[in-house]
Amino acid sequence: MADIQHTNGQVPTVIVDDLHIVYRVYGATVGKGNAPAAFKRILKRQKSPALREVHAVRGVSFTSHRGESIGLIGRNGSGKSTLLRAIAGLLPPTRGAVFTDGQPTLLGVNAALMSDLTGERNIILGCLAMGLTPAQAKERYDDIVEFSGLGEFIDLPMRTYSSGMQQRLRFAIAAVKSHDVLLIDEALATGDADFRKRSEERIRELRDEAGTVFLVSHSLDVVTKTCTRAIWLDQGSIKMDGDAETVVNAYSSATR
């Protein structure tokens, strides 16, 4: 069982207990796995390629507390985004368990927005989806538009936005209210320096409003500026867990 000791009397917000996530990939082959090869197999009535298992998260255990902001760092494929999705309840554990106090909210590059609707309509729908009343959504509309920096583009359909513009709007919508557990996957990777600065300040505010923030980012500067703690994942396991600056320095030294 993960360590569930209270820190300074605070109740844990997330307990990850010996978590394993295994993806089962059908049709994985050694060698050629392209469309022509698959077509030949169909014509020859050959069996589908064998099942392959990918062990993305391996026995991860930790506890987070209210008021913490935790950066998840590691190389591509180390299990950061998979862990985030498991905490959000989007991936069932293959083994182990995830316990959360409150409702986790995942903000990432795949967060749902309606591409045929305008930015304005997406703001209203996003606020309602987070539990705000229509009056509250209307009250906070101007703040969301200002934070996103979209200006006159807010009246255009989302499909006309660049990926960076869409991501800025996702963050602006999610950040308009406090969350029990807010999970951010590379949300600060887009936008100019001014937007990143506003985003970093808002993450600190969300943390101070008695929530817990998890942040996946390849920008180590963002992690040290906004996070109180960092977890270094390597091949699906925890390599190091501790003070953000200490963990980031160790990771930087090891990957130079």
Contacts in CASP RR format, 6 or more apart in sequence:
PFRMAT RR
TARGET T0000
AUTHOR 0000-0000-0000
METHOD contacts of the structure
MODEL  1
MADIQHTNGQVPTVIVDDLHIVYRVYGATVGKGNAPAAFKRILKRQKSPA
LREVHAVRGVSFTSHRGESIGLIGRNGSGKSTLLRAIAGLLPPTRGAVFT
DGQPTLLGVNAALMSDLTGERNIILGCLAMGLTPAQAKERYDDIVEFSGL
GEFIDLPMRTYSSGMQQRLRFAIAAVKSHDVLLIDEALATGDADFRKRSE
ERIRELRDEAGTVFLVSHSLDVVTKTCTRAIWLDQGSIKMDGDAETVVNA
YSSATR
1 17 0 8 1.000
1 18 0 8 1.000
1 61 0 8 1.000
2 15 0 8 1.000
2 16 0 8 1.000
2 17 0 8 1.000
2 18 0 8 1.000
2 61 0 8 1.000
2 62 0 8 1.000
2 63 0 8 1.000
3 61 0 8 1.000
3 62 0 8 1.000
3 63 0 8 1.000
4 12 0 8 1.000
4 15 0 8 1.000
4 63 0 8 1.000
5 63 0 8 1.000
6 12 0 8 1.000
6 65 0 8 1.000
7 65 0 8 1.000
10 65 0 8 1.000
10 66 0 8 1.000
10 67 0 8 1.000
11 65 0 8 1.000
11 66 0 8 1.000
11 101 0 8 1.000
12 63 0 8 1.000
12 64 0 8 1.000
12 65 0 8 1.000
12 99 0 8 1.000
12 101 0 8 1.000
13 64 0 8 1.000
13 65 0 8 1.000
13 66 0 8 1.000
13 68 0 8 1.000
13 100 0 8 1.000
13 101 0 8 1.000
13 102 0 8 1.000
13 180 0 8 1.000
13 181 0 8 1.000
13 211 0 8 1.000
13 212 0 8 1.000
14 63 0 8 1.000
14 64 0 8 1.000
14 87 0 8 1.000
14 98 0 8 1.000
14 99 0 8 1.000
14 100 0 8 1.000
14 101 0 8 1.000
14 104 0 8 1.000
14 181 0 8 1.000
14 212 0 8 1.000
14 214 0 8 1.000
15 63 0 8 1.000
15 97 0 8 1.000
15 98 0 8 1.000
15 99 0 8 1.000
15 100 0 8 1.000
16 60 0 8 1.000
16 61 0 8 1.000
16 62 0 8 1.000
16 63 0 8 1.000
16 83 0 8 1.000
16 86 0 8 1.000
16 87 0 8 1.000
16 97 0 8 1.000
16 98 0 8 1.000
17 61 0 8 1.000
17 96 0 8 1.000
17 97 0 8 1.000
17 98 0 8 1.000
17 99 0 8 1.000
18 59 0 8 1.000
18 60 0 8 1.000
18 61 0 8 1.000
18 95 0 8 1.000
18 96 0 8 1.000
18 97 0 8 1.000
19 57 0 8 1.000
19 59 0 8 1.000
19 60 0 8 1.000
19 61 0 8 1.000
19 83 0 8 1.000
19 86 0 8 1.000
19 93 0 8 1.000
19 95 0 8 1.000
19 96 0 8 1.000
19 97 0 8 1.000
19 98 0 8 1.000
20 55 0 8 1.000
20 57 0 8 1.000
20 58 0 8 1.000
20 59 0 8 1.000
20 93 0 8 1.000
20 94 0 8 1.000
20 95 0 8 1.000
20 96 0 8 1.000
21 55 0 8 1.000
21 56 0 8 1.000
21 57 0 8 1.000
21 82 0 8 1.000
21 83 0 8 1.000
21 86 0 8 1.000
21 91 0 8 1.000
21 93 0 8 1.000
21 94 0 8 1.000
22 53 0 8 1.000
22 54 0 8 1.000
22 55 0 8 1.000
22 56 0 8 1.000
22 94 0 8 1.000
23 53 0 8 1.000
23 54 0 8 1.000
23 56 0 8 1.000
24 51 0 8 1.000
24 52 0 8 1.000
24 53 0 8 1.000
24 54 0 8 1.000
25 51 0 8 1.000
25 52 0 8 1.000
25 53 0 8 1.000
25 54 0 8 1.000
26 48 0 8 1.000
26 49 0 8 1.000
26 51 0 8 1.000
26 52 0 8 1.000
27 48 0 8 1.000
27 49 0 8 1.000
27 50 0 8 1.000
27 51 0 8 1.000
27 52 0 8 1.000
28 49 0 8 1.000
28 50 0 8 1.000
28 51 0 8 1.000
28 52 0 8 1.000
29 37 0 8 1.000
29 49 0 8 1.000
33 49 0 8 1.000
40 46 0 8 1.000
41 47 0 8 1.000
41 48 0 8 1.000
55 236 0 8 1.000
56 77 0 8 1.000
56 79 0 8 1.000
56 82 0 8 1.000
56 236 0 8 1.000
57 79 0 8 1.000
57 82 0 8 1.000
57 83 0 8 1.000
57 86 0 8 1.000
57 236 0 8 1.000
58 235 0 8 1.000
58 236 0 8 1.000
58 237 0 8 1.000
59 95 0 8 1.000
59 96 0 8 1.000
59 237 0 8 1.000
60 83 0 8 1.000
60 233 0 8 1.000
60 236 0 8 1.000
60 237 0 8 1.000
60 238 0 8 1.000
61 238 0 8 1.000
62 231 0 8 1.000
62 238 0 8 1.000
62 241 0 8 1.000
64 70 0 8 1.000
64 181 0 8 1.000
64 212 0 8 1.000
64 214 0 8 1.000
65 212 0 8 1.000
66 210 0 8 1.000
66 211 0 8 1.000
66 212 0 8 1.000
67 207 0 8 1.000
67 208 0 8 1.000
67 210 0 8 1.000
67 211 0 8 1.000
67 212 0 8 1.000
67 228 0 8 1.000
68 207 0 8 1.000
68 212 0 8 1.000
68 213 0 8 1.000
68 228 0 8 1.000
68 229 0 8 1.000
69 203 0 8 1.000
69 204 0 8 1.000
69 206 0 8 1.000
69 207 0 8 1.000
69 212 0 8 1.000
69 213 0 8 1.000
69 214 0 8 1.000
69 215 0 8 1.000
69 226 0 8 1.000
69 227 0 8 1.000
69 228 0 8 1.000
69 229 0 8 1.000
70 212 0 8 1.000
70 213 0 8 1.000
70 214 0 8 1.000
70 215 0 8 1.000
70 227 0 8 1.000
70 228 0 8 1.000
70 229 0 8 1.000
70 230 0 8 1.000
70 231 0 8 1.000
71 214 0 8 1.000
71 215 0 8 1.000
71 216 0 8 1.000
71 217 0 8 1.000
71 223 0 8 1.000
71 227 0 8 1.000
71 229 0 8 1.000
71 230 0 8 1.000
71 231 0 8 1.000
71 244 0 8 1.000
72 80 0 8 1.000
72 83 0 8 1.000
72 84 0 8 1.000
72 214 0 8 1.000
72 215 0 8 1.000
72 216 0 8 1.000
72 230 0 8 1.000
72 231 0 8 1.000
72 233 0 8 1.000
73 80 0 8 1.000
73 217 0 8 1.000
73 218 0 8 1.000
73 220 0 8 1.000
73 223 0 8 1.000
73 230 0 8 1.000
73 231 0 8 1.000
73 232 0 8 1.000
73 233 0 8 1.000
73 247 0 8 1.000
73 248 0 8 1.000
73 251 0 8 1.000
74 80 0 8 1.000
74 232 0 8 1.000
74 233 0 8 1.000
74 234 0 8 1.000
74 251 0 8 1.000
75 234 0 8 1.000
75 255 0 8 1.000
78 233 0 8 1.000
78 234 0 8 1.000
78 235 0 8 1.000
78 236 0 8 1.000
79 233 0 8 1.000
79 236 0 8 1.000
80 216 0 8 1.000
80 233 0 8 1.000
81 185 0 8 1.000
81 216 0 8 1.000
82 91 0 8 1.000
82 236 0 8 1.000
83 233 0 8 1.000
83 236 0 8 1.000
84 106 0 8 1.000
84 183 0 8 1.000
84 185 0 8 1.000
84 214 0 8 1.000
84 216 0 8 1.000
85 91 0 8 1.000
85 106 0 8 1.000
86 93 0 8 1.000
86 98 0 8 1.000
87 98 0 8 1.000
87 100 0 8 1.000
87 104 0 8 1.000
87 181 0 8 1.000
87 183 0 8 1.000
87 214 0 8 1.000
88 104 0 8 1.000
88 105 0 8 1.000
88 106 0 8 1.000
88 183 0 8 1.000
89 98 0 8 1.000
89 104 0 8 1.000
90 106 0 8 1.000
100 180 0 8 1.000
100 181 0 8 1.000
101 180 0 8 1.000
101 181 0 8 1.000
102 180 0 8 1.000
102 181 0 8 1.000
103 179 0 8 1.000
103 180 0 8 1.000
103 181 0 8 1.000
104 179 0 8 1.000
104 180 0 8 1.000
104 181 0 8 1.000
104 182 0 8 1.000
104 183 0 8 1.000
105 130 0 8 1.000
105 174 0 8 1.000
105 179 0 8 1.000
105 180 0 8 1.000
105 181 0 8 1.000
105 182 0 8 1.000
105 183 0 8 1.000
106 183 0 8 1.000
106 185 0 8 1.000
107 170 0 8 1.000
107 171 0 8 1.000
107 174 0 8 1.000
107 182 0 8 1.000
107 183 0 8 1.000
107 184 0 8 1.000
107 185 0 8 1.000
107 187 0 8 1.000
108 167 0 8 1.000
108 170 0 8 1.000
108 183 0 8 1.000
108 184 0 8 1.000
108 185 0 8 1.000
108 186 0 8 1.000
108 187 0 8 1.000
109 163 0 8 1.000
109 167 0 8 1.000
109 185 0 8 1.000
109 186 0 8 1.000
111 170 0 8 1.000
111 174 0 8 1.000
113 122 0 8 1.000
113 158 0 8 1.000
113 166 0 8 1.000
113 169 0 8 1.000
113 170 0 8 1.000
114 121 0 8 1.000
114 122 0 8 1.000
114 125 0 8 1.000
114 158 0 8 1.000
115 157 0 8 1.000
115 158 0 8 1.000
115 159 0 8 1.000
116 157 0 8 1.000
116 158 0 8 1.000
116 159 0 8 1.000
117 125 0 8 1.000
117 157 0 8 1.000
117 158 0 8 1.000
118 154 0 8 1.000
118 155 0 8 1.000
118 156 0 8 1.000
118 157 0 8 1.000
118 158 0 8 1.000
119 150 0 8 1.000
119 153 0 8 1.000
119 154 0 8 1.000
119 155 0 8 1.000
119 156 0 8 1.000
119 157 0 8 1.000
119 158 0 8 1.000
119 161 0 8 1.000
119 169 0 8 1.000
120 141 0 8 1.000
120 154 0 8 1.000
120 155 0 8 1.000
122 158 0 8 1.000
122 169 0 8 1.000
122 173 0 8 1.000
123 137 0 8 1.000
123 141 0 8 1.000
123 144 0 8 1.000
123 145 0 8 1.000
123 154 0 8 1.000
123 169 0 8 1.000
123 173 0 8 1.000
124 134 0 8 1.000
124 137 0 8 1.000
124 138 0 8 1.000
124 141 0 8 1.000
126 137 0 8 1.000
126 173 0 8 1.000
127 136 0 8 1.000
127 137 0 8 1.000
127 140 0 8 1.000
127 141 0 8 1.000
127 144 0 8 1.000
127 173 0 8 1.000
127 176 0 8 1.000
128 134 0 8 1.000
128 137 0 8 1.000
130 173 0 8 1.000
130 174 0 8 1.000
130 176 0 8 1.000
130 177 0 8 1.000
132 140 0 8 1.000
132 176 0 8 1.000
132 177 0 8 1.000
140 176 0 8 1.000
140 177 0 8 1.000
143 176 0 8 1.000
144 169 0 8 1.000
144 172 0 8 1.000
144 173 0 8 1.000
144 176 0 8 1.000
145 151 0 8 1.000
145 154 0 8 1.000
145 172 0 8 1.000
147 171 0 8 1.000
147 172 0 8 1.000
147 175 0 8 1.000
147 176 0 8 1.000
147 198 0 8 1.000
147 202 0 8 1.000
148 154 0 8 1.000
148 165 0 8 1.000
148 168 0 8 1.000
148 169 0 8 1.000
148 171 0 8 1.000
148 172 0 8 1.000
149 168 0 8 1.000
149 172 0 8 1.000
149 195 0 8 1.000
150 161 0 8 1.000
150 165 0 8 1.000
150 168 0 8 1.000
150 169 0 8 1.000
153 160 0 8 1.000
153 161 0 8 1.000
153 165 0 8 1.000
158 166 0 8 1.000
158 169 0 8 1.000
161 169 0 8 1.000
163 190 0 8 1.000
164 190 0 8 1.000
164 191 0 8 1.000
167 187 0 8 1.000
167 189 0 8 1.000
167 190 0 8 1.000
167 191 0 8 1.000
168 190 0 8 1.000
168 191 0 8 1.000
168 195 0 8 1.000
170 187 0 8 1.000
171 184 0 8 1.000
171 187 0 8 1.000
171 188 0 8 1.000
171 199 0 8 1.000
174 182 0 8 1.000
174 187 0 8 1.000
175 199 0 8 1.000
175 202 0 8 1.000
175 203 0 8 1.000
175 206 0 8 1.000
178 206 0 8 1.000
178 209 0 8 1.000
178 210 0 8 1.000
178 211 0 8 1.000
179 206 0 8 1.000
179 211 0 8 1.000
180 211 0 8 1.000
180 212 0 8 1.000
181 211 0 8 1.000
181 212 0 8 1.000
181 213 0 8 1.000
181 214 0 8 1.000
182 206 0 8 1.000
182 211 0 8 1.000
182 212 0 8 1.000
182 213 0 8 1.000
182 214 0 8 1.000
183 214 0 8 1.000
184 203 0 8 1.000
184 213 0 8 1.000
184 214 0 8 1.000
184 215 0 8 1.000
184 216 0 8 1.000
184 217 0 8 1.000
185 216 0 8 1.000
186 216 0 8 1.000
186 217 0 8 1.000
186 218 0 8 1.000
187 199 0 8 1.000
188 196 0 8 1.000
188 199 0 8 1.000
188 200 0 8 1.000
188 215 0 8 1.000
188 217 0 8 1.000
188 219 0 8 1.000
188 222 0 8 1.000
189 217 0 8 1.000
189 218 0 8 1.000
189 219 0 8 1.000
196 222 0 8 1.000
200 222 0 8 1.000
200 225 0 8 1.000
200 226 0 8 1.000
203 213 0 8 1.000
203 215 0 8 1.000
203 226 0 8 1.000
204 226 0 8 1.000
206 213 0 8 1.000
207 213 0 8 1.000
207 228 0 8 1.000
213 226 0 8 1.000
213 227 0 8 1.000
215 222 0 8 1.000
215 223 0 8 1.000
215 226 0 8 1.000
215 227 0 8 1.000
217 223 0 8 1.000
220 248 0 8 1.000
220 251 0 8 1.000
220 252 0 8 1.000
223 230 0 8 1.000
223 244 0 8 1.000
223 248 0 8 1.000
224 244 0 8 1.000
224 245 0 8 1.000
224 248 0 8 1.000
227 244 0 8 1.000
228 243 0 8 1.000
228 244 0 8 1.000
229 241 0 8 1.000
229 242 0 8 1.000
229 243 0 8 1.000
229 244 0 8 1.000
229 247 0 8 1.000
230 240 0 8 1.000
230 241 0 8 1.000
230 242 0 8 1.000
230 243 0 8 1.000
230 244 0 8 1.000
230 246 0 8 1.000
230 247 0 8 1.000
230 248 0 8 1.000
230 251 0 8 1.000
231 238 0 8 1.000
231 240 0 8 1.000
231 241 0 8 1.000
231 242 0 8 1.000
231 247 0 8 1.000
232 238 0 8 1.000
232 239 0 8 1.000
232 240 0 8 1.000
232 241 0 8 1.000
232 247 0 8 1.000
232 250 0 8 1.000
232 251 0 8 1.000
233 239 0 8 1.000
239 251 0 8 1.000
240 247 0 8 1.000
240 250 0 8 1.000
240 251 0 8 1.000
241 247 0 8 1.000
END
